[in-house]
Amino acid sequence: MTERTQPDPAAPGSSDPEKVHTFELIDEVPGASRDGAGPDGDGPDGPDPADDGAPEPAEDPEAEPAPREPGRVAVALAGARSAAGRTARRGGAAVRRRLPTTRRGKVLLAGGTAAVVVLAVVGGVLVDAELRHRALLAAPGGVRSLAEKPTEQWSIELDNPISSTLVGMPGVLAVVGDSKVRGVDPATGEVRWTVDTSGSTTCGPLPVLGIGGPAASAVPADPLVCVTASGDGAQVVTTIDRDGAATTRELDADAMVLPAPGGGLIHLELSGGEHEQEPVVVDKVGTPHLPKGFVAPDLTVSVEDASTGTERWSAVVAAADPDVTTCLTYNSGEDDPDVPAPVLDVVGSVYGNVQHEVLRVDGCGIAAAFLLDGTRLDDPEDATDLPEEDTGEGSYASLPDGGWVGPDRAAEGTTPGEAAHLPDGRTVPLGGQALVPWATDGRDPGLLLVRAGVHTEARSTDERDAGEVLWSAPRLRATDLLARVAGTAVVVDELGPVRAVDLGTGAERWTLDPEVLGVEDLAWGVESMVFGAWTDGDTLLLPVSADPTGESSGLRLLAIDLRDGSLRWEIDQETPYTQLIAVDGYLAQITQQGVVGLG
């Protein structure tokens, strides 16, 4: 169904979009036709025996391009629908040979046919609803239902909950803490399996903690990779399948490693052997200086199979002339233990982080970004290519509908913005910074919202008009895209409010009263107090700080009706924010006592 929403210039706070964009509201997963037809018009298993053999019509050269290829779940459901369709058509062919010829028989047949048509339509609607529901649960931030205020469904006590973490696996909530990893049924809280560990254990890839950010990073860990460092300095990596089967492998004690998606283990290794801490010279004004003739070591980045150690890919990041601040750590001073003193520490400066399906590595003269298949995103010949996220030059992130965004090197100007690199290989210049949604309903609207200068615009990602500005909202200064659901975008405005706009036109739909968030006098800090976003397609859940001033701890769970921005329900919690996660559409949360399931 195509929906065109015209902007209302008289609407309060209207964003006055300059263009209207028509886009498809998908009623089923792209690529899965309603009768299960394959690309040639036949079923997925070849020509239908019930077909009459008529020649195929000539291809229309002006026809719209085929929809994007469906995911595995969509293909499975479309296959089931196709099988049912073939059975119905073959049965229909047999019935037509026995059509009644009497008036009374035709009347009875008409009544029966109407009933069958109604049942077929209802069945198709139910299948489409199931497809949309599955797409929602597989999407970033998708949950089952937020219509009613959730209550605690189950709980597991933890000895040290604040240091524990939650990691999502396919259908399993992994609770990491108390020297063990427990696989928990997210619906019931039943502990399905337990894997004992010892020492300090880090499992991942971890979801983003703290400030929300795009939820595209919350890809289920399959399998789960855990690195444990024991008190004697030994390191082991444990790989855990979703059924609890675990394999353990020893690592070098000084190896710099971190878990990666897809059962991978990231290794970071400096060239030149061992690197000890060294003192640095501090001048009279307190500025530290690197030793004369110092050359920063290169860094080898590799990803291996965590369970076997087989290398998947590796790359060398050449070090550039370093900024002294990237090479230092601070230890207690010899003269005054209370005053930290800088020391040269190239090992301690190495840092790797996986967010939004992008591996970012930094260190002393080191900066690089990779996709998880080893594709280098920055220019390896230009040590200054990798931008900082707060400079306005663009950053690297994966997109929930596939592909990734990064700096647009082909653009001209002092602030070139970003380009979207789509799954089909196309590159779309954005003319600004992409707003990657924190939560979606699993539908691809064929566009990206972009922060262009101080205003917001929509750029097409459809191959028919890729890169075209579909609409522009000069008075909307969006900084974060909290949700993209059913043709609505919920954004944080630079001037404070949370606003919802029509994805097709940019016209404002509603504005959330700042009092709901408790930021009447701190409107500029909205994005710094929202810790995530989840949606069931009708409601948006936002966990926010109970006290934006930071004088007291606590968390509030706010459920916003996506139709009009009204507050559906609210939960006040005394526990400070630790972690909230959705696994298979079920919400779980770390509290001061342990982990609880909400539903």
C-alpha positions as CSV (number, residue, x, y, z in Angstrom):
1,M,0.0,0.0,0.0
2,T,1.3,3.4,-0.9
3,E,0.6,6.2,1.5
4,R,1.1,9.9,0.7
5,T,0.7,12.3,3.6
6,Q,0.5,15.9,2.7
7,P,2.1,18.4,5.2
8,D,-0.2,20.7,7.1
9,P,1.4,24.2,7.1
10,A,-1.0,25.3,9.8
11,A,-0.1,22.5,12.2
12,P,1.6,23.7,15.4
13,G,5.3,23.5,15.1
14,S,5.1,22.2,11.5
15,S,8.5,21.4,10.1
16,D,7.3,22.9,6.7
17,P,8.8,20.2,4.5
18,E,9.8,21.3,1.1
19,K,8.9,18.1,-0.7
20,V,6.6,15.2,-0.3
21,H,8.0,11.6,-0.5
22,T,5.8,8.7,-1.4
23,F,7.1,5.4,-0.1
24,E,5.8,1.9,0.3
25,L,4.4,0.7,3.6
26,I,5.3,-3.0,3.1
27,D,2.5,-5.4,4.0
28,E,4.7,-8.4,3.7
29,V,8.4,-9.1,3.6
30,P,10.0,-7.9,0.3
31,G,10.6,-10.8,-2.2
32,A,7.9,-13.1,-0.8
33,S,4.9,-12.7,-3.1
34,R,1.4,-13.4,-1.8
35,D,1.1,-16.6,-3.8
36,G,4.7,-17.7,-3.3
37,A,5.6,-17.1,-6.9
38,G,9.3,-17.3,-7.8
39,P,11.1,-14.8,-10.0
40,D,9.7,-16.3,-13.2
41,G,6.1,-16.3,-11.9
42,D,6.2,-20.0,-10.9
43,G,6.5,-21.5,-7.4
44,P,9.9,-21.8,-5.8
45,D,10.1,-25.4,-6.9
46,G,9.6,-24.7,-10.6
47,P,6.6,-24.4,-13.0
48,D,3.2,-25.1,-11.5
49,P,1.6,-28.2,-13.0
50,A,-1.7,-26.4,-12.8
51,D,-0.5,-23.6,-15.2
52,D,-2.1,-23.7,-18.6
53,G,1.1,-23.2,-20.5
54,A,0.3,-19.8,-21.8
55,P,3.4,-17.8,-22.8
56,E,4.7,-15.2,-20.3
57,P,4.0,-11.6,-21.2
58,A,6.8,-9.5,-22.4
59,E,8.8,-7.7,-19.8
60,D,7.9,-4.1,-19.3
61,P,11.1,-2.0,-19.7
62,E,9.5,0.7,-17.5
63,A,8.5,-1.7,-14.7
64,E,9.7,-1.0,-11.2
65,P,12.8,-3.0,-10.1
66,A,12.2,-6.1,-8.1
67,P,12.0,-5.8,-4.3
68,R,15.0,-6.6,-2.1
69,E,15.8,-10.1,-1.4
70,P,14.0,-11.4,1.8
71,G,15.7,-12.7,4.9
72,R,15.8,-16.4,5.8
73,V,12.7,-16.2,8.0
74,A,10.7,-14.5,5.2
75,V,11.9,-17.1,2.7
76,A,10.7,-20.0,5.0
77,L,7.3,-18.4,5.5
78,A,7.0,-17.5,1.8
79,G,7.8,-21.2,1.0
80,A,5.1,-22.4,3.3
81,R,2.6,-20.0,1.8
82,S,3.7,-21.0,-1.7
83,A,3.1,-24.7,-1.0
84,A,-0.4,-23.9,0.2
85,G,-1.0,-21.8,-2.9
86,R,0.1,-24.6,-5.2
87,T,-2.2,-27.0,-3.4
88,A,-5.1,-24.6,-3.7
89,R,-4.5,-24.0,-7.4
90,R,-4.3,-27.7,-8.2
91,G,-7.4,-28.3,-6.3
92,G,-9.1,-25.5,-8.2
93,A,-8.2,-27.0,-11.5
94,A,-9.9,-30.3,-10.4
95,V,-13.0,-28.5,-9.2
96,R,-13.4,-26.5,-12.4
97,R,-13.9,-29.8,-14.3
98,R,-16.9,-30.5,-12.1
99,L,-18.7,-27.2,-12.0
100,P,-22.5,-27.5,-11.6
101,T,-24.7,-26.7,-14.6
102,T,-28.1,-26.3,-12.8
103,R,-29.3,-22.9,-11.5
104,R,-29.6,-24.3,-8.0
105,G,-26.1,-25.8,-8.1
106,K,-24.7,-22.5,-9.3
107,V,-26.4,-20.6,-6.4
108,L,-25.0,-23.0,-3.9
109,L,-21.5,-22.8,-5.5
110,A,-21.6,-19.0,-5.3
111,G,-22.3,-19.0,-1.6
112,G,-19.5,-21.5,-1.0
113,T,-17.0,-19.6,-3.1
114,A,-17.7,-16.4,-1.2
115,A,-17.0,-18.2,2.0
116,V,-13.7,-19.6,0.6
117,V,-12.7,-16.1,-0.6
118,V,-13.3,-14.6,2.8
119,L,-11.3,-17.4,4.5
120,A,-8.4,-16.9,2.0
121,V,-8.3,-13.2,2.6
122,V,-8.4,-13.6,6.4
123,G,-5.6,-16.2,6.1
124,G,-3.5,-13.9,4.0
125,V,-3.9,-11.1,6.6
126,L,-2.9,-13.4,9.4
127,V,0.2,-14.6,7.5
128,D,1.1,-10.9,6.8
129,A,0.7,-10.0,10.4
130,E,2.9,-12.9,11.5
131,L,5.6,-11.8,9.0
132,R,5.5,-8.2,10.4
133,H,5.6,-9.5,13.9
134,R,8.7,-11.7,13.2
135,A,10.4,-8.8,11.4
136,L,9.7,-6.6,14.4
137,L,11.2,-9.0,16.9
138,A,14.3,-9.5,14.7
139,A,14.7,-5.7,14.4
140,P,16.8,-3.5,16.7
141,G,14.8,-2.6,19.7
142,G,11.8,-4.8,18.8
143,V,9.7,-6.2,21.7
144,R,6.5,-8.1,22.0
145,S,4.0,-5.8,23.7
146,L,4.1,-2.5,25.6
147,A,0.4,-1.9,25.7
148,E,0.2,-2.5,29.4
149,K,2.6,-1.6,32.2
150,P,5.0,-4.5,32.5
151,T,5.5,-6.3,35.8
152,E,8.2,-8.6,37.1
153,Q,7.7,-12.0,35.7
154,W,10.8,-13.8,37.1
155,S,14.0,-13.0,38.9
156,I,17.4,-14.5,39.5
157,E,19.5,-13.3,42.5
158,L,23.1,-12.4,41.8
159,D,25.9,-12.0,44.4
160,N,27.4,-9.0,42.5
161,P,24.7,-7.7,40.1
162,I,26.3,-4.3,39.3
163,S,29.4,-6.0,37.8
164,S,27.2,-8.6,35.9
165,T,26.2,-8.2,32.3
166,L,23.5,-9.4,30.0
167,V,24.2,-10.6,26.5
168,G,21.5,-11.7,24.0
169,M,21.8,-15.0,22.1
170,P,19.2,-16.4,19.7
171,G,16.3,-17.3,22.1
172,V,18.6,-17.3,25.1
173,L,19.5,-14.6,27.7
174,A,23.2,-15.0,28.8
175,V,23.7,-13.8,32.3
176,V,27.4,-13.2,32.9
177,G,28.4,-12.9,36.6
178,D,29.3,-14.6,39.8
179,S,32.1,-16.6,38.1
180,K,29.7,-18.3,35.7
181,V,27.6,-17.8,32.6
182,R,23.9,-18.9,32.8
183,G,21.7,-19.4,29.8
184,V,18.2,-18.2,30.8
185,D,14.9,-18.6,29.0
186,P,13.9,-14.9,28.5
187,A,10.2,-15.7,28.8
188,T,10.2,-17.8,32.0
189,G,13.5,-17.1,33.7
190,E,14.3,-20.9,33.7
191,V,18.1,-21.5,33.8
192,R,18.6,-23.9,30.9
193,W,22.4,-24.3,31.3
194,T,25.4,-23.1,33.4
195,V,29.0,-22.8,32.4
196,D,31.4,-22.2,35.2
197,T,34.3,-19.7,34.8
198,S,36.9,-18.3,37.2
199,G,38.5,-15.0,37.5
200,S,37.4,-11.9,35.6
201,T,35.2,-12.9,32.6
202,T,34.1,-10.7,29.7
203,C,31.6,-12.1,27.2
204,G,30.4,-10.6,24.1
205,P,30.0,-8.9,21.9
206,L,28.5,-6.7,24.5
207,P,25.6,-4.4,23.8
208,V,26.2,-0.6,24.1
209,L,26.0,0.4,27.8
210,G,25.2,3.8,29.1
211,I,23.8,6.3,26.6
212,G,21.6,4.5,24.2
213,G,22.9,5.0,20.7
214,P,21.8,3.0,17.6
215,A,20.6,-0.5,18.6
216,A,22.0,-2.0,15.4
217,S,24.9,-3.1,17.5
218,A,22.7,-5.5,19.5
219,V,23.2,-8.4,17.2
220,P,22.6,-11.7,19.0
221,A,25.8,-13.5,20.0
222,D,25.9,-16.9,18.2
223,P,27.9,-18.4,19.7
224,L,28.9,-16.5,22.8
225,V,32.6,-15.8,23.2
226,C,34.0,-15.3,26.8
227,V,37.5,-14.3,27.8
228,T,38.6,-15.2,31.3
229,A,41.8,-13.9,33.0
230,S,42.7,-15.8,36.2
231,G,44.6,-14.4,39.1
232,D,47.9,-16.0,38.0
233,G,47.8,-14.1,34.7
234,A,46.6,-17.0,32.5
235,Q,43.9,-16.4,29.9
236,V,41.4,-18.7,28.3
237,V,38.7,-18.2,25.7
238,T,35.4,-20.1,26.1
239,T,33.0,-20.5,23.2
240,I,29.4,-21.3,24.3
241,D,26.6,-22.4,21.9
242,R,23.0,-21.5,22.4
243,D,22.4,-25.0,23.9
244,G,25.2,-24.5,26.5
245,A,27.8,-26.7,24.8
246,A,31.2,-25.1,25.6
247,T,34.8,-25.4,24.4
248,T,37.8,-23.8,26.1
249,R,41.2,-22.8,24.6
250,E,44.2,-21.3,26.3
251,L,45.6,-18.0,25.2
252,D,48.9,-16.2,25.8
253,A,48.9,-14.5,29.1
254,D,49.8,-11.1,27.6
255,A,47.5,-11.4,24.5
256,M,45.3,-8.4,23.9
257,V,41.9,-9.9,22.8
258,L,38.2,-9.1,22.9
259,P,35.1,-11.1,21.8
260,A,33.7,-10.5,18.3
261,P,30.3,-11.4,16.7
262,G,29.9,-14.7,14.9
263,G,32.1,-16.7,17.3
264,G,35.2,-14.5,16.5
265,L,38.1,-13.4,18.7
266,I,39.9,-10.1,18.0
267,H,43.6,-10.0,18.5
268,L,45.6,-6.7,18.8
269,E,49.4,-7.1,18.7
270,L,52.0,-4.3,18.6
271,S,55.1,-4.8,16.5
272,G,58.6,-4.7,18.0
273,G,58.3,-7.2,20.9
274,E,57.7,-6.1,24.5
275,H,57.0,-2.5,25.3
276,E,57.7,-1.3,28.8
277,Q,56.4,1.9,30.4
278,E,58.8,4.8,30.2
279,P,59.0,8.2,31.8
280,V,58.3,11.3,29.8
281,V,59.5,14.9,30.1
282,V,57.1,17.4,31.5
283,D,57.9,21.1,30.8
284,K,57.5,24.1,33.1
285,V,53.8,24.6,32.0
286,G,53.0,20.9,32.7
287,T,53.0,19.7,29.0
288,P,54.3,16.2,28.5
289,H,56.7,15.4,25.7
290,L,57.6,12.1,24.1
291,P,61.2,10.9,24.2
292,K,63.4,12.3,21.4
293,G,63.4,10.0,18.4
294,F,60.4,8.0,19.6
295,V,58.6,6.0,16.8
296,A,55.3,4.5,17.6
297,P,54.9,0.8,16.8
298,D,52.5,-0.6,14.1
299,L,49.5,-2.7,15.2
300,T,48.4,-6.0,13.7
301,V,44.7,-6.5,13.9
302,S,43.4,-10.0,13.3
303,V,40.2,-12.0,13.9
304,E,40.3,-15.7,14.5
305,D,37.7,-18.5,15.2
306,A,37.4,-18.4,19.0
307,S,36.9,-22.1,19.4
308,T,39.7,-23.3,17.0
309,G,42.1,-20.4,16.7
310,T,41.9,-20.5,12.9
311,E,42.6,-17.0,11.5
312,R,39.8,-15.4,9.5
313,W,41.6,-12.2,8.5
314,S,44.4,-9.9,9.5
315,A,45.6,-6.4,8.7
316,V,48.5,-4.2,9.7
317,V,47.7,-0.6,10.8
318,A,50.7,1.6,10.3
319,A,51.4,4.0,13.1
320,A,51.6,7.7,12.3
321,D,53.4,10.5,14.1
322,P,51.5,10.3,17.4
323,D,49.8,13.0,19.4
324,V,51.5,12.6,22.8
325,T,48.1,12.4,24.6
326,T,47.3,9.1,22.8
327,C,50.5,7.4,24.2
328,L,50.2,8.2,27.9
329,T,48.8,6.7,31.0
330,Y,49.0,8.3,34.5
331,N,50.5,6.6,37.6
332,S,50.9,7.8,41.1
333,G,53.8,10.2,41.3
334,E,56.9,9.4,43.2
335,D,57.1,12.7,45.0
336,D,53.4,13.0,45.7
337,P,51.3,9.8,45.4
338,D,48.1,11.9,45.2
339,V,49.3,13.7,42.1
340,P,49.2,11.4,39.0
341,A,52.3,11.5,36.8
342,P,52.3,10.8,33.0
343,V,54.2,7.8,31.6
344,L,54.7,6.5,28.1
345,D,52.6,3.4,27.8
346,V,52.0,2.2,24.2
347,V,50.5,-1.1,25.4
348,G,48.0,0.5,27.7
349,S,47.0,3.0,25.1
350,V,45.8,0.3,22.7
351,Y,42.0,0.1,22.6
352,G,39.6,-2.0,20.5
353,N,35.8,-1.6,20.5
354,V,33.0,-3.2,18.5
355,Q,29.9,-1.0,18.1
356,H,27.3,-0.9,15.4
357,E,29.0,-3.9,13.6
358,V,32.2,-1.8,13.2
359,L,35.5,-2.6,14.8
360,R,37.3,0.6,15.9
361,V,41.0,0.4,17.1
362,D,42.9,3.3,18.6
363,G,46.3,3.7,20.2
364,C,49.6,5.6,20.2
365,G,49.6,6.9,16.6
366,I,47.0,4.3,15.7
367,A,43.5,4.7,14.4
368,A,41.5,2.4,12.1
369,A,38.1,1.1,11.5
370,F,37.0,-2.3,10.0
371,L,33.9,-4.1,9.1
372,L,33.8,-7.5,10.8
373,D,34.7,-9.3,7.5
374,G,38.0,-7.4,7.5
375,T,37.0,-4.6,5.1
376,R,39.0,-1.5,6.1
377,L,36.8,1.6,6.2
378,D,39.3,4.4,6.6
379,D,42.1,5.1,4.2
380,P,45.2,3.1,5.2
381,E,47.4,5.5,3.3
382,D,46.1,8.6,5.2
383,A,46.7,8.5,8.9
384,T,44.4,11.5,9.4
385,D,41.5,9.9,7.6
386,L,39.8,8.4,10.6
387,P,37.5,11.2,11.9
388,E,36.4,11.7,15.5
389,E,32.7,11.3,16.1
390,D,32.3,14.8,17.6
391,T,34.0,16.8,14.9
392,G,31.1,16.7,12.4
393,E,33.2,14.9,9.8
394,G,31.2,11.7,10.0
395,S,31.7,8.4,11.8
396,Y,31.3,4.7,11.0
397,A,28.2,2.7,11.8
398,S,26.2,-0.2,10.3
399,L,22.6,0.4,9.1
400,P,19.8,-1.8,10.4
401,D,18.6,-2.4,6.8
402,G,22.0,-3.5,5.7
403,G,25.2,-1.7,4.6
404,W,27.1,1.0,6.5
405,V,27.8,4.7,6.6
406,G,31.1,6.5,6.8
407,P,32.8,9.7,5.7
408,D,32.2,10.7,2.1
409,R,35.7,11.0,0.7
410,A,34.4,11.9,-2.8
411,A,32.6,15.0,-1.5
412,E,34.1,18.5,-1.7
413,G,34.1,21.1,1.1
414,T,35.4,21.4,4.6
415,T,32.6,19.3,6.1
416,P,31.8,16.7,3.4
417,G,29.5,14.6,5.6
418,E,28.9,10.9,5.1
419,A,28.0,8.4,2.4
420,A,25.8,5.3,2.7
421,H,27.3,2.1,1.3
422,L,24.3,-0.1,0.6
423,P,24.2,-4.0,0.4
424,D,23.9,-4.0,-3.4
425,G,27.2,-2.2,-3.7
426,R,25.8,1.3,-4.4
427,T,27.3,4.3,-2.6
428,V,24.8,7.1,-1.8
429,P,26.2,10.6,-0.9
430,L,24.2,12.0,2.0
431,G,25.5,15.6,2.3
432,G,25.5,15.4,6.1
433,Q,25.5,12.9,8.9
434,A,23.2,9.9,8.9
435,L,20.8,9.5,11.8
436,V,20.9,5.8,12.5
437,P,17.8,4.6,14.4
438,W,18.1,3.2,17.9
439,A,15.0,1.1,17.3
440,T,13.0,0.0,14.2
441,D,10.0,-2.2,13.4
442,G,12.0,-4.1,10.7
443,R,10.7,-2.2,7.7
444,D,13.0,-0.5,5.3
445,P,11.4,2.8,4.2
446,G,13.9,3.3,1.4
447,L,15.4,6.5,2.8
448,L,17.8,7.8,5.4
449,L,17.3,10.8,7.7
450,V,20.3,13.1,7.6
451,R,21.5,16.0,9.7
452,A,22.6,18.5,7.0
453,G,24.0,21.6,8.6
454,V,21.5,22.6,11.2
455,H,18.4,21.2,9.5
456,T,17.1,17.7,8.8
457,E,16.4,16.1,5.4
458,A,15.5,12.7,4.0
459,R,17.7,11.1,1.3
460,S,16.5,8.3,-0.9
461,T,18.3,4.9,-0.8
462,D,16.1,3.5,-3.6
463,E,18.0,2.7,-6.8
464,R,15.5,4.7,-8.9
465,D,16.4,8.0,-7.2
466,A,19.3,7.2,-4.8
467,G,20.7,10.2,-3.1
468,E,17.8,12.5,-4.0
469,V,16.5,14.9,-1.3
470,L,13.0,13.7,-0.7
471,W,12.1,16.4,1.7
472,S,13.8,19.0,3.9
473,A,12.7,20.3,7.3
474,P,14.6,23.6,8.0
475,R,13.2,24.1,11.5
476,L,13.9,20.5,12.6
477,R,17.4,20.2,14.1
478,A,17.5,16.4,14.8
479,T,20.5,15.0,16.7
480,D,19.4,11.5,17.4
481,L,16.8,9.2,15.8
482,L,15.2,7.2,18.6
483,A,12.8,5.2,16.6
484,R,11.7,4.6,13.0
485,V,8.4,2.8,13.1
486,A,5.4,2.5,10.7
487,G,6.2,5.6,8.7
488,T,7.0,7.7,11.8
489,A,10.4,9.0,12.9
490,V,10.9,10.0,16.6
491,V,13.9,12.3,16.9
492,V,15.6,14.4,19.5
493,D,15.6,18.0,18.5
494,E,18.7,20.1,19.2
495,L,16.6,22.6,20.9
496,G,15.3,20.0,23.4
497,P,12.0,18.4,22.6
498,V,11.4,14.9,21.4
499,R,9.4,15.2,18.1
500,A,7.7,12.7,15.8
501,V,7.6,13.4,12.1
502,D,6.1,11.8,9.1
503,L,8.8,9.8,7.3
504,G,7.2,10.5,3.9
505,T,6.8,14.2,4.2
506,G,8.8,15.5,7.3
507,A,5.6,17.0,8.6
508,E,5.4,17.1,12.4
509,R,3.0,14.6,14.0
510,W,3.5,15.4,17.7
511,T,5.9,16.9,20.3
512,L,6.7,15.3,23.6
513,D,6.3,17.7,26.5
514,P,9.7,18.3,28.1
515,E,8.0,17.9,31.5
516,V,7.4,14.2,30.6
517,L,11.2,13.7,30.5
518,G,11.8,15.9,33.5
519,V,14.0,18.3,31.5
520,E,12.1,21.5,31.5
521,D,15.3,23.5,32.3
522,L,17.7,21.1,30.7
523,A,16.3,20.7,27.2
524,W,19.7,20.6,25.6
525,G,20.6,17.4,27.5
526,V,17.8,15.1,26.3
527,E,20.1,12.7,24.4
528,S,22.5,12.4,27.4
529,M,19.7,11.1,29.7
530,V,18.0,8.6,27.4
531,F,19.5,5.1,27.8
532,G,17.9,3.2,24.9
533,A,14.7,2.7,22.9
534,W,12.4,-0.2,22.4
535,T,9.1,-0.5,20.5
536,D,6.3,-3.0,19.8
537,G,5.2,-1.0,16.7
538,D,2.6,1.0,18.6
539,T,4.5,2.2,21.7
540,L,8.0,3.6,22.3
541,L,9.7,2.7,25.6
542,L,12.4,5.1,26.8
543,P,14.4,4.5,29.9
544,V,15.5,7.9,31.2
545,S,17.3,9.2,34.2
546,A,15.0,9.9,37.2
547,D,17.1,13.0,38.0
548,P,18.6,14.8,35.0
549,T,20.8,16.9,37.4
550,G,22.6,13.8,38.6
551,E,22.1,14.7,42.3
552,S,20.2,11.5,42.9
553,S,20.1,8.0,41.2
554,G,17.1,6.3,39.8
555,L,15.5,5.3,36.5
556,R,12.1,6.0,34.9
557,L,10.6,3.8,32.2
558,L,8.4,5.9,30.0
559,A,5.9,4.4,27.4
560,I,5.0,6.9,24.7
561,D,2.1,6.3,22.4
562,L,3.5,6.6,18.8
563,R,0.1,7.9,17.5
564,D,-0.1,11.1,19.4
565,G,2.9,11.3,21.8
566,S,0.8,10.7,24.9
567,L,2.2,9.0,28.0
568,R,0.7,5.5,28.2
569,W,2.4,4.5,31.5
570,E,5.4,5.1,33.6
571,I,7.5,3.1,36.1
572,D,9.7,4.7,38.7
573,Q,12.7,2.6,39.8
574,E,15.0,3.3,42.7
575,T,17.8,1.3,41.0
576,P,20.2,3.4,38.9
577,Y,20.6,2.5,35.3
578,T,22.7,-0.6,34.8
579,Q,21.4,-2.6,31.8
580,L,18.1,-3.2,30.0
581,I,18.0,-5.6,27.1
582,A,15.5,-7.3,24.8
583,V,16.0,-11.0,23.8
584,D,13.5,-12.6,21.4
585,G,11.1,-9.7,22.2
586,Y,11.3,-10.2,26.0
587,L,12.7,-7.5,28.3
588,A,15.2,-8.2,31.0
589,Q,17.0,-5.8,33.4
590,I,19.8,-5.8,35.9
591,T,18.8,-4.5,39.3
592,Q,20.5,-4.0,42.6
593,Q,19.5,-7.5,43.6
594,G,20.0,-9.5,40.3
595,V,18.3,-9.8,37.0
596,V,14.5,-9.7,36.4
597,G,12.3,-10.4,33.4
598,L,9.6,-7.7,32.6
599,G,6.4,-8.5,30.8
